């Protein structure tokens, strides 16, 4: 198994992605650790977080021998993608499809999950070697988008991000989601320096997923 496919296999096994948007690198790291304690193992630290690469570096080093898979989100250009990979990111996620990012990721054998909202975008991403696309914005496109795309393109894998909740996770799974990305729902109720709520929220998603699968 190649490095890229090994990472994809682990990401799929973990299934749930935590989309982490911290107020600082330290905040992102603490949210990530709290979410991991709750059972979510795919950690996507977004570059809307100041010095996101520092958080990625910290997590990649600390959890190197665990089942946590650390990646970078909201990656908008190839330079940021390489910065994230050098910091230790094992997957790269974008809100849109950027061919240059796909090239960088292929060079380093790292999965690239670009945001796609049309069949044309999905096909364009696949043409550069992308194997899993992010359905974004998931809240607008809805679970049926996956099923509809799988009609003409059954072999593309799709992960919704944005709009995934405890109430609709079953719909995403039923329509063929390869995995699901969970964002602000994980930090709902978080106050100050107490990150226990993030652990609690993460556990709720893990329990829901285990009941559904």
Helices and strands as residue ranges (DSSP letters): H 3-14, E 16-20, H 25-37, E 42-46, H 52-62, E 69-73, H 78-87, E 91-94, H 99-107, E 111-116, H 119-126, E 132-135, H 138-141, H 144-152, E 157-161, H 169-174, E 179-182, G 184-186, H 196-212
